[in-house]
Amino acid sequence: MSNETLTDLTIKTATSSKIDQVDFNNLVFGTVFTDHMFECDYKDGKWENPRIVPYQPLTLEPSARVFHYGQAVFEGMKAYRDDQDGIWLFRPEQNFHRINKSSERLAMPEFPERYFFDGLTQLLKIDSEWIKAGDGNSLYIRPFVIATEPSVSAAPATQYKFMIICSPAQAYYSGEVRVKIADHYSRAASGGFGYAKAAGNYAGQFYPTRLAQKEGFQQVIWTDANTHEYLEEAGTMNIFFRIDDTLITCPVSDRILDGVTRKSVIQVAEDHGIKVEVRPIKVQEIIDAANKGALKEIFGSGTATVINPVKGFGYKGERWELPELDAPYATTLKKAITDIQYNKSEDKHGWRYRVA
């Protein structure tokens, strides 16, 4: 990771802050934004003019290619304040590499490492008052890239904008979650770009998820597009299954996002002596395990919630409930990861990145 300070980074601060207008005890996730944002433009074959400016609307041509051909990728990260007033990021190098991997898949230019880290850290320092201490409090960070060239010809753009915006967040609780295992719709196909954090990947999930919600489910567990026999992801999260005392998750591929939290869950589980298997998982295997009482837990992993337990699932008109456990893996692993994020425990893997 680059520690180089940009000599060409310009900063224009807001004349006043809107922080006093925010009720930090009643935040709706992703709807309130900090005072500043980071911008950088790509044209003539290079990134230029990195700047931090007051948060404000963008002006784009109606013909900007992002509106017509979907060249848009993004990331999700968080900043945390510890009990000693330090500010930390969690494995940010993973997000940096992944946004460039996503960009490459959509024929978009990679973003320079020094621009990413210096722009991000300077932005967080300027808006540091928005990062509140306390368990569950954090600042959600959204880096993204969009194609801005004004043209409706079907080709990759030659002009782009990289941005970072930030939103204060509380502990994410979605209530009891029950999921429907997909047997018709798919999130991604082999040879596609399911592994990229591309905007279109998420838009395509909304309709089948809405159908599942009408049946009383909160989310969908996606299956492979070819046969619908193998389990892949849950909503916008990676998915884990506990059969007896073994934690199982499917391998990443060109259909499945290589989640930062997913990788952290696997490592922390192994640190705790939990047996982890990364392998293909058939729908029928999970149903058989549930029928035998061997299926103990299902949970999703992702930046917003870290780990989100699943209470039950449905498939082709049938439903199963999971047992109530005294010491679920989900609780143990979530605490272990958040303790690292909030600088409350040893960081033996070097995952924390100090901002201030």
N, C-alpha and C positions, 0 to 999 in steps of 0.2 A: 504494500500500500504506500502511496506517495505521501510524503510529509512536506512536499515543496509548496511554498506559498506563491500564489499567482501574482506576478508583478503587473499583469494587465487586467486584474479583476477590479471593476469599478463598483462602488457602493453608494446608493442613494437611499437614505433612511426616510421613513414616514415622518410627517410633521407631527403626528400624534398617534398614540396607540389606542386600539379598540379593546384591549384586554379587560378593561374595567367594565365593559358591557357584557362580558361572558360569564355565565353561571357554570363554574367548573364542577359543580355537584350534580348537574343535570345535562350532561353533554349527550347529544345524539351523534353517534359515530359518523365521522366524515362530512359533517355539515358546517363546522366552524373552522376558520382558517386564520393563521397567524398574520402578523403585520407585513411580512416580507416574503419574497420569492426569488429564486435564482433562475436566470435565463442565459442561454447561449445559442448562437445561430450558426448554421452550416450553410455556406455558399462558396462558390468558386473552388470547391474541393477541399475546404478546410473549416474547422470550427473556429469561431472568432467572437469577440465582444462578450466575454463572460461578465455578468453583472448581477448584483443584488439590488432589487428595486422594491418599492411598496407593492403589496398584493393588489392586483387590479385586473380588469378585464383585458382580454386580448383583442386585437384587431386583425382579422384574417380575410383574405379574398374568399368570396363564395366558391370560387373554383379551386381553392387549396386542395391538393390531392388527398389529404387525410379524409376529407368528406366524401370522396368518391371511390377511393381504392383501399381505404382502411390501413394505410401505413401508420400504425400507432402501437407503441409498446410502452410498458410501464413496469415499475417495481413497487414493493411495499416493504417498508422498514419502520423501526421505532427507535426513538431516543429515550433514555431513562435517567432520572435523577436519583442518586443514592442518598443515604442518610447523612453523609458528610458533604452534601451539596455538589458532588461530582456528577458530570454528565457523560453518559456512555452510549455507544452503539453496540449492536450485537451482530457480529460476523458480517460487517458491511462489505468486505471484499467479495463475498458470495453474491450479493446484490449487484455490485459493479460488474462482475464477470457475466452474470446472467442477463443483465439488460443489454450488454453488447452481443451476447449469444442470440438473444431474441431479435435484436436489430439486424444482425447478419442474416437471419432466416427470412426477414422481410425486405432484404436488399437495401437496408438503411446503413449509414456510416456508423462505425464504432465511435464511442465518446472517449476522450483522453482521460487517463486515470487521474492526473494531477488536477484537471478541471473538476472532475467528479468529487474528489475528496476535499479539495480546498474550498470549492464552492459550497459543498454540504456543511463542512465544519464552520465556515464563516457565517453561513445562514443560521445555523443552530446557536452560535454565540450571540448573534444580534437578537434573535428571538428566544433567548434562553429563559426569560421569565414565563414563557408559555409551557415550559417543561416542569410539571409539578411533582414534588416528592410524594411518596406514599405508595403502598402496594396497589397495583392495578393502574396507576396513573402513568401516562407516557405521552410522547408526541409522535403521532403517526406521520411518516414521511413518504411522500409520493413523487419519486422521480419519473419522468416520462418523456417520450420523444414523439413528435408528430411531423408529418410531411406538410410543408407550408407553401411549396411552389404553386403558383396559380396556373393550373393547366388541367384539362379533363382528358388528355390523351392517356391511354392505358400503358403506362410505363413508370418505372421508379422515379421518384422526385429527385431533383438536384438541390433542393433547399429544405432544411429541417430546422426545428426548434427543440432544444433540450431544456427542460424545466424541472424545478423541484418546488413543490408546495408542501405545507405542513399543517396538520390538524391535531389539536389536543384530544386525547382519548382517555377514557376510563376503562376499568376492567370490563371486558366484553362478555356479556351473558345473554345467550339467545334462548333461554328457557329449555324445557325438555325437547330434545330433538329425536324425531323418528324419521327414518329415511326409506325411500322406495328404491329398490334395485331395478335399474333400467332394463327393459327387455325389447325396446324398440328404438328409442333415440340414443344417439352417441354424442359424446363431447368432442372426440377427435378420432382421426383415422390414421392408419399407418401411412407413412410417407407425407403426412401433413405437417402442421406446425403446432400440435397440441402441447409440445414441450416449451413453447415460447409464451412469455407473458404478453400476448398480443390482445388488443382490445376486442377483436372479433371473436376470439375464443370464448370470451365471457358473454358477449351478446347472444351467442348461439345457445347458451344454457337456459336463458330466462324463460322461454316458452315451455319446454318440457318440465321445468321446475314449477312453473305456475300450474300445469296440469296435475302434478304430484300434490301440490298444496291443496287443490280442490278435493283430493282424496284423503286429506287429513295428515299428510306428511309435510315435513319442513324442508327437506332436501332430497336430492337424488344421489344414489351411488351409481356412477357410470360404469358401463361394461364395454368390452371391446366391440368395435364396429363390425367385425367380420362374423362373429358367432354369438355374441352376447353371453358367452359362457364364463368369461374371466372378469373379475372385479378390478377396477382401476383407480378411480378417485371419488371423493364425496363432495358434491357441490363444487366449491372452489378450493377444496382442501385435499391434501394427501390423506389416505385412509389406512388405519391399522386395525387388526383383528387379534384378539387374545383367545387362543384355543388352549384350554387347560392352563399351563403356565408358560406357554410359548407365544411370543409376540410376532405377528406375521404382517408383512407389507409387500406389495408388489414391486418389482424392479422398475426403475425409470426407463423410458424409451422415448421415441419421437412422438408418442401420444401423451406422455405423462410428465407433468412439471417436476423438475428436480428441486423440491422444496427445501429451503434453508432450515425451517423448523423440522421437517421430516428427517434430514440428516442429523440434526441435533438430537431428536428423539431416539434414533437408532443408537447413537454413540452413548447417550446418557443411560439408556436401558442396559447396554452392555457394561457400562461402568457400575451399575447396580446389580450385576450378576444375572440379569434377565436374559433368557435365551431368545435371540432374535433370528428370524428367518426372512430373507428377502428372496421371494420366489413368486411365480404366478399363482393366483388363488382362484379356484373355480367357485362359481355361485353355489353349486351343489355341495361343495365341501363345507361351506358356511351353514347351509341349511341342515346338512347332516349333523354338524357339530351342535347346532342349536337344538335339534330334536333329541340329541343324546345328553344335553345339559353340559356339554364341553365348551360351548361358546360363552366365555365369561365377559368379554368387553369388545366394543367397537368404538373407536374414536377417530376424529379427524384432527389434522395438525395444520397450522397456518399462522401467519404473522399476527393477524388481528386477535385471535383467541388463544394462541399457543396450542392448546389441546381442547377439543370440544367433544365430550362424551355423547354417545348415541344410546338412547333408551330402548329402541326397538327398530325393527325393519319389516318391510313388506315385499312380497314378490308374487306376481301373477295371482293377485287376489287373496293370498294368505299372509298372515301376520305373525310375528314372533316378538316377544318381550325378553329383554336381557335381565339377568339377576341383579339384585342389589348386593354390593360387596362391601365389606368392612374396610378393606385397604386396596382399592383399585389401582392398577398400574397408572391409569390416567392421572390420578391425583398425585402420586409419587413423582412421576416424570414431569408434570407441569411445575410442581414446586421446585424441583431440581433445576429446571431451565430458568425459571423466573428468578431464582436466587442468584444465578450467574448474571442475568441481565441487570439486576438491581445491585450488583456488587455486594452481595451478602454471603457469598461462599467462594471457595477456591475456584479459580479459572484455570484448571490444569491443561486445557486444550488451547488457551490463548484466544478465546472468542471475543472478549471484550475489547473495544476500541475507545480510548479516552478522547473526549472532545474538549472538556474543560474541567 
